[in-house]
């Protein structure tokens, strides 16, 4: 079989194979999520999903459950079921640089998330807001447009956008609930932000 996208297909196969070897009831107990009829059930970015064991298929009965068709999201969910821990958030947020190893990944994070967001959404702030709210984003203050997204469990992200003008270019910032520092790697944190950006962009294209 020809692999068309090694960047996603090979990691997906790797994590699917690992997922098939876990004790699903034990992992459900650790993560404090339901498991029945060979399915984990969890809420991811406001939508309820079923992750089927042992094949790792992702499904949902909800409308616009975009993660069911995204290999990137499927890999993220499998990694969470394999390695995740239900650490509670305390209401504080951290910049990416403040996360462990954040300094190492700050350049790819800035390019893949902050710069990408600032320029992509600057021309259509109303479209960004509509898409963010459709994806379950809750408006927050402290920027021209800001939203809180409930990622998974008690893990949350804040997205801030500032419009550009004649004096300053557009700007964006992402902050992570404090439990990201212990619950996710820096690379997983980059991917979490990227997935939200991609989901917003896809919804804006649909209008």
Steps between C-alpha positions, in 0.01 A plus 500: 500500500635843407527745788387837367585715800784371714474800731163374626450145373812346654451657847131408485588136435758507780259636761214281379720193548595613851138584581394145418731366773370703794266386776205726404314471830812593697568805278135610526528485877823704500354764267164498679305459176226251402588174328231258382435275200866530395478880479651786694276808517643847548437863414752667272460868410136495597399189306441151635707226334529124522844345458464134415735242649710328375496654147514866613221619270346833603130569453233742621124537476524879524475740208825664385717263704804585289751292699341176376645572156838639604805273527677768703217505753481121505873476579457757776207310653686169484804656668273637772343160559845340507687752714259763634442581865199686647695778671268780620543861390520774763373790289844634411636508143853474364659627182657237280846616604412425864422135427774240557717490184296790365818695432622216277182502288430874509606563138275233342218598736532865402499420129242223495257663745553866586619651171263275304201609709585870506516535121236242407221651710592868483301552179181342632461554877122450484548168321756394759262580786208317337716192434650503850157514662368224273786283627402562860729795571395719791576874457758649735634853544852649464522505117317613187370143486560233761355155572542217746487150357439193714734250340453174689438418864606801709746630239421842351659749259457875460533655153557876469506704178592865449423667168778669309504869408729752331741490794496139623459165324230255611589290800380179664563322827406160638503409867461158657333396825769431759447122491648485149837531675457150645240340274640558150835523327596826333446341158150383601427856613603630156272245336209593731523863390547401134188284503286787625646734238436247224144436617425874509650550152300211355177638643576851368543356149157342524357836609 
